Amino acid sequence: LHSLQATLGCELQGDSTRGSWRLGYNGQDQDFLTFYSQTLTWTLATPSAQRIKKLWETQDPRADLVETFLHVTCPAQLWRYLASWRGLQENTDPPSVTVTRSKNLLG
C-alpha cells in the first residue's frame, strides 16, 4: 500500500502572489515533487520522482491549469477568507453568557 499526499497553496505579498503544489510520498518528511508556479517547473526531491515528473510534464496535469488555480482561484479564495476574518475581528462587543437553572422534577 502506498500513499500520495498533495498540498496546494498560495501566498499574498502586496499585489503579487506565489503558489506551489507539493507532493509527498508514503509519509516521507520531504516533498517528493514540487511544482513552482512562477517558473511552471517541477522540482525533484528524490531521483525516484523523475518518472512522474516526465509523465506530468507531457500529460496531465496541465501546467497552465495548475498555474491558473495557484495565481487566480487560490488568491481570490484567500482574499475572501481574509475579508471575512477582518469582519469578525471588528466585532468588539464582549461575549455574553446566560446561565439558567431549573429544579430537577425528580427531587
N, C-alpha and C positions, 0 to 999 in steps of 0.2 A: 504494500500500500504506500502510495506517495501522495504528497500534498503540494499545492502551488498556492502561495498567498500573494495577493496583489494589493498595493496601496497607491491610489491616485491622489495627488494633492496639488494645491496651488498656493502661491504666496502673493500678497498685495504689497507693493513697495511704491508708494506715491501713485503715479499714473501708470506704472508698469506692473506686469505680472510675471511670475515664474512658475513653471509647473514641472512635475516629474511623475513618472509611473514606475514604481519599484516592484520587482517580483522576487519573492523568496521561495525557496525550495526545501521541502522536508524540515521546516522549522529551524533552518540554519540562521545564525545571528546576522550574517552579512547578506546583502542583497545579491540575488542570483544574477539578475539582469535589470538594468535601469534605463529608462527612456528619458532623454532630456529634450524638452520641447523647444528650447532656444535654438538648438542645432539639428533637431529632428534625427537624432542618432541614438543608438543603443550602446550601452557600455557593459562589458562583461565583468563579472566579479570572479568567475571561475572559468577555466577552459571548457568545462562541460556545457556551458551555456551557448557555445559557439553554434551548435546545430539549430537551436531555437532562434538565435539572433538571425541567422541566414534565412530561415523559414519566414520569420516575421518581416524581414526587410523586403522580401519578394512577394509575399502573400498578405495574409491578414495578421494583425490589424493594420489598417491603412494609417500611415503616419499623419496624414492631413486630418483625419477624423479625430485621432488622439490629440493632435495639436489644437484643434477647434475646441474640444472638451476642456483642455487644460488652460487655454487662453480666453475662452468666451464663456462657456457654461459654468465651469467651476468658479471663476471670479465673480460672475453675476450672482450665483448662489451664496457665495461668501459675503458679498456686499449686502444682500438681503438679510442674511443672518446678523451681520454687524449692526444694521439699521434697527432690527427688532430688538437686539440686545441693548442698544443705546436707549431705546424707548422704555425698556424695563428698568434701566438704571435711573431714568429721570423720575420715576415714581419715588418720592421721598417720604411718603406717608409711613409712619411707623406701623409695624404689623399689629393687628388687633387679635385678641384671643377671647373667646367666650367659653365659660365653663358652666355646665349645667349639672344639677344633681337631682336625682329622683330617689324616692324611697322604694326599696325593694318590696314588691307586693307580698312576698312570702315571709317577710319578717323584718 
